Amino acid sequence: MAITLTVNGTLHRLDLPGEVPLLWALRDALGLTGTKFGCGIAACGACTVHVDGQAVRSCQLPVADVWGPVTTIEGLGTPGAPAAIQQAWIDHQVAQCGYCQSGQIMQAADLLARSPDPSDAEIDAAMAGNLCRCGTYGRIRAAIRDAAGRMQEG
């Protein structure tokens, strides 16, 4: 089945069955390996990407059901010009093992797009579905608060 997806601003035509999860289309067909496979049941958040600006779990979204443009961690910023949330992650040294971090960042970017100055309770609620086996939740919250401030400044 021919599937057409816009990923990180580029149009792609893929020959995949419609039931293939978006995660595998991104990783295997397009080589975008920043999005991680964690649990496969949309419970951990490691596979979080944006579809039409909304955070979704790509491991459970069939590629035929994608309703808008997809943004992955690779499309959020660049090494030379990271997004505010990515720079805050670096500055707060959030990552330990790093496996969950792309999903954490994509979920945080979604939160900041919806709520530019979230409270700690809003951060905790928005991030509750993203698991970090290293337990860096305090640093995650601090990085989100920092990114919110940077984004408000300009």
N, C-alpha and C positions, 0 to 999 in steps of 0.2 A: 504494500500500500504506500502510495506517495504521500508523505507528510511534509508540509511547509511550516517552518518555524523561524521566527526572528529571534535570534539569541545575541545578546550584547550588541544590538544594532545591526547585525548582519543577517540577511535572509539565507536560510538553508533549506534545501530540498532533500529529504531523507527517504530512502526506501526501507521502511520498517513496518511491521505489523502495528496497528493502532493501539493494541493493548500493552505494548512495551512501555515500561515506566519512563517518564521523562528523565529520571536520574541516569538510566543506561543510555538513552539517546545522547545526553550531554557527555557522559564519560566515554562511552565506547564508539559512538558514531562521530562525535565532534571533537573528541580528545580534550575536553574541558574537565580536567581531573581535580579541580579545586573543590567541587561539590563532592562530599563524601558519602559512602554507604555506611550506615551505622547499624540500624536494627532491621530495616526492611518493612516495618509496620507503622511508620510515621509516629513513633513514640519518643525518639531521642532528639530529633531536630538537626542531625548532622548533614542531612540532605537538603536543607532549606535553601530555596532560591526565590526570586520574585517572578510572578506572572502578572503582567499588567499592573505592576507596582505593589502587589500583595504578596506577603510571605506565604509560601506553600511548601509542603513536604513533597519533594520530587520523586521519592521512592514509591509513592502510592498514586501518583497522577499519571494515568495513561496518556501517552503522547498525543493520541487523537482527541483528547479532551482539553488540551491546552487552549485557553481562550484569548490569549494576548501575547505581547512580547515578553520574552524571558530575559531576566538579568541574573547572571551568576556572579560569584565572588570575583571572577576575572573581569567582569564588566563594571564593577563598582568603582574601582580606581586603578591606578597603575603604580608600580614601584616608585616612579619618579614623582607622581602626583596622587598620593593615596587620598581616598575620601576621608572626611573628618573622623568618621568612626574607625576607620582603619588606622589612622595616625594615633588616635587616642588608645587603641588597642596596643600599639607599639610602645607608646609612652608609658603606659601603665603595666607593661610587661605581663599582659593577661595570659598569654599562651604558656602552657607547660608542655604537655605532650603535643598539643596543637590540633589533635584530630577533629575536635568538635568546632574549632574556631571559625571556619567559614560559615557554618550554619548559624553560629552564635552572632556573628557580625551581620549576616543577612537579616536575621530576626531583629537585631537592634536597629538596623537601618530602616526597617519597616516601622518599628515603634517611633523612631524620630521623625519619620515622614508624617505620621499620624498625630504625634504629640511632641512638639518641638521642645518642651520643657517638662518632661515627665517627672513625677514624684517617685520616691523609692518604691512605694507600693505599686505604682503603674509599671515601673521597670520590672519588679519581681513578678507581677502578673503576666506581663508580655513575654518574659523570658522563661517562665515556668516549664514550658514544654521543650526546652533545650537543655539537655543534660551535659554536664561536664564531669567526667570521671576523676579529674584532678581536683575538683572543688574550688575553682577560681572565681566563684560567684561574687565575692566582695570586690575583686578587681574588675569583673565584668560590669558591675553596677557603677563603679567609679569611672570606668572608661566611657560608659554611656552618658553619665552626668557631664563629664569633660567634653565629649563630642557635642552634646546639646549646647553647652556654653560657647564652644567654638563656632557652631553653626549660627547662633544668635548674634555673635559679634560680626559676622560677615562672611 
